[in-house]
Amino acid sequence: MACARPELRPLPPGRCGKHFLRDMEESRRQPLTEKRMEKIGVATEYQVGIDIGGTFTDVVILEPASGRLSLGKSLTSTDNPARAVIQVLREMLGRDGIAARQVAKAIHGTTLVTNLIIERKGALTGLLTSRGFRDALEIGREMRYDIYDIFLELPRPLVPRRLRLEVGERLNHQGQVLVSLTPEEAERAVSRLLDLGVESVAVSLLHSFRNPAHERMLRDLILARRPGFPVSLSSEVSPEVREYERTSTTVANAYAMPAVRRYMEILEKGLAELGMGGRLYIILSNGGITSPQTATLYPLRLLESGPAGGALVAAWVGEQTGQANIISFDMGGTTAKTCIIQNGNPLRVNEFEVGRVYRFKKGSGLPVKIPVIEMIEIGAGGGSIASIGPLGLLKVGPESAGADPGPACYGRGGKEPTVTDADLILGYLDPHFFLGGEMQLDSKLAEAALQKKIAGPLNLSLERAAWGVHEVVNENMANASRIHAVEKGIDPRRFSLVAFGGAGPVHAYQVAEKLRLETIIVPAAAGVCSAFGFLLAPMSFDLSRSYIIRLEELQWERLNSIYAELEARGRELLLDAGVPLPDMQFIRSADMRYAGQGFEISVVLPAGPYGPGQLEAFRRAFEKEYQGIYQRLCPEISIEGVNWRLVATGPNPQIGSGTWWSRGASLGEALKGKRRIYIPGPGRYEEAPVYDRYRLPVGVKFDGPAVVEERESTLVMNGPATAWVEPSGSLMVRLVRD
């Protein structure tokens, strides 16, 4: 499949400037060869962003000095995701006249780890733990996530009980040895576990975050017998208090390690065979990037790596358009993700659940303690399957047709009706312009699937059935966003919606209507925004250490020692990723609470070193955060520090400035024609103008209903609204309220 390559007007370089697409046809007439670049004085160094989703693989090539961008999109090769990446990148480089050696950096995000855990396709993993804690993974927190469900299903541990072995050792809460781990005991446990045929080992001993000596002894024994064997230590993966969460995190890390190691080797080998001149980097769930070597040691940090790029680009677009408060709405082929961006910063948390039994029920999944950009994800993508539930009601997802066989209209053997099939029937998609015309959609197959599975059984007309699918998926997404905002104490009506992903702009209008939002922003290259977002991420890694102490009892030398160790490790990771020492930054924070509380809040700390003189500053920082969240203080209760955190980060990437380039000088030149689309207000099909995104001039307003097409995505305004293109290139939509 050929890959689209819009390009950007070169302008003087600046910090994270605005970049936007030039017209496709002109770029094809004038391929960006090295000779042409020398003529216009553009540096011949490129960066590549790679995003592998459940349905599509997106690739962008960026020339940072000018901001010029080239786009590629292809169906994901589900049997070997790296194959589609190499294929698309090879096509793009050949088409654009770019030598592979000119690629200085490739940044990759993937859902591989998430899929491994959800589908239970990871390694056969063993667990070594302290005597008496073999069943910690099943006991958990001894809490029911739904107290009224008598058929409650708990998440199944990643390690079966027969592969969980105990060793006779014990530390107290200060890390002091109460029962030593003898070499004979350790050797016996290691031998027995390896003889059971495990492919990876997790080691999680009680209070090891205070003293990792016993865990390291077990690892040394394993590696002495099996050099290079995958081993995860809780004292390195998650050196924090709370035994169950720490063990669950370490086990999940070990479970994914062999597959991620193999995948990284295949991808690096493929890029090397292409002749890529630079290094491969991996984006993490917290929005930072790191080396493949670090990613293979901590593969769990990749859990939300793909969606993190979308949150970063939404924050960037908000900055370009003067919108500080954003709801990021990323809808692809398999899932939809929303993220709240407040005052220009995506919300982040230090704990996450994966593989939930029930998608919206907290506690029904496996807890992992990793830093992550907080997002709500639901099974509502273009490939989500529509069906009739047990009560005879229409439901959509979370099952997806994925890339193979895909929606019925793809003509690849899919028989189930999906969201994309419904959107095609409603007139929202042009069957001859999907992926810029590179992929044809079959309306008759979509109609047949929807008629057989939905319209016929429910005795509905085809158009009402299609609208029902569209409406259900919109309500699912709006409801998830609404609940997420309310849980954070946020009024969503004060936010703007940044919509992207292949299907995001198609559904953005109705989602915004349900959330009562006034403004929708659709960035240029909306269909591949997450891949571009990777190129906005700095080199970064989060580190932490538990030290539970009341502030008035703080041992300042010990705290300074903790941060010195964290900075040394962060410096090591950044050097491995190629960040020069002068460019490194270290940002400190702590998880604090009132003594006796069960959970903490994150508090930003000043730079060290620390001493008694900082006590009052720590107290004020905690009270400011606590007051902002809970609107009250408890001055009579002592404040406790629990986890001490450090973000080791490099500088933000430098991307050249650009302005929106349009081939059209008037709105009339952008008009491609008219198409009948379904308008929900009157409940009928009406003719609506269809505009070419690449010909829309800056500042010229047009009214909805209307459709705006680009090659990777389509904006559908199926109601009253006014839209225009900003000088930065983002398409602004202002909804008309009654």
Secondary structure as UniProt FT lines:
FT   TURN            15..16
FT   HELIX           24..29
FT   HELIX           34..40
FT   STRAND          46..52
FT   STRAND          56..63
FT   TURN            64..67
FT   STRAND          68..75
FT   TURN            78..79
FT   HELIX           81..96
FT   HELIX           100..102
FT   STRAND          103..110
FT   HELIX           112..118
FT   TURN            119..120
FT   STRAND          125..130
FT   TURN            131..132
FT   TURN            134..135
FT   HELIX           136..139
FT   TURN            140..141
FT   TURN            147..148
FT   TURN            150..151
FT   HELIX           161..163
FT   STRAND          164..167
FT   STRAND          170..171
FT   TURN            173..174
FT   STRAND          177..179
FT   HELIX           183..195
FT   TURN            196..197
FT   STRAND          200..204
FT   TURN            206..210
FT   HELIX           213..225
FT   TURN            227..228
FT   STRAND          231..233
FT   HELIX           234..237
FT   HELIX           243..274
FT   STRAND          279..283
FT   TURN            285..286
FT   STRAND          289..290
FT   HELIX           292..297
FT   HELIX           299..302
FT   TURN            303..304
FT   HELIX           305..320
FT   TURN            321..322
FT   STRAND          326..331
FT   STRAND          336..342
FT   TURN            343..344
FT   STRAND          345..346
FT   STRAND          348..349
FT   STRAND          352..354
FT   TURN            359..360
FT   TURN            362..363
FT   STRAND          366..368
FT   STRAND          372..373
FT   STRAND          376..378
FT   TURN            382..383
FT   STRAND          384..388
FT   TURN            390..391
FT   STRAND          394..400
FT   TURN            402..405
FT   HELIX           408..410
FT   HELIX           419..425
FT   TURN            426..427
FT   TURN            431..432
FT   HELIX           435..437
FT   HELIX           443..450
FT   HELIX           451..455
FT   HELIX           456..458
FT   HELIX           462..487
FT   TURN            488..489
FT   HELIX           492..494
FT   STRAND          496..500
FT   HELIX           504..515
FT   STRAND          519..522
FT   TURN            524..525
FT   HELIX           526..528
FT   HELIX           529..534
FT   TURN            535..536
FT   STRAND          539..550
FT   HELIX           551..553
FT   HELIX           556..576
FT   TURN            577..578
FT   HELIX           581..583
FT   STRAND          585..594
FT   TURN            595..596
FT   STRAND          601..604
FT   HELIX           612..614
FT   HELIX           615..630
FT   TURN            635..636
FT   STRAND          639..649
FT   HELIX           667..670
FT   STRAND          671..679
FT   TURN            680..683
FT   STRAND          684..692
FT   HELIX           693..695
FT   STRAND          702..703
FT   STRAND          706..709
FT   STRAND          714..717
FT   STRAND          721..725
FT   TURN            727..728
FT   STRAND          731..735
//
